[in-house]
Amino acid sequence: MSTSEQPPFEEAFTRLEEAVHTLEAGGVSLEEATKLFEEGMRLARVCHQHLSATELKITHLQRSFGEQMEMLGGQEKTKDTEQ
């Protein structure tokens, strides 16, 4: 399943929470509990994929920002030595 076919993070997380609450409350058949567990594992994987992709984006942004700051810092040093 590609990321575009997956539910958004918030939806997957909400559905995961609902499955967990239902399992914790009990009162469901073994078959239903098994289905909920399987769905919960799938949703946990989806959430993890979303979080990993977001972490990667943030890392790239931070790296890019750091590189820009280094370039600006180098330009400032050049200006200082020219004076």
Secondary structure, 3 states (H helix, E strand, C coil): CCHHHCCCHHHHHHHHHHHHHHHHHCCCCHHHHHHHHHHHHHHHHHHHHHHHHHHHHHHHHHHHHHHHHHHHHHHHHHHHHHC
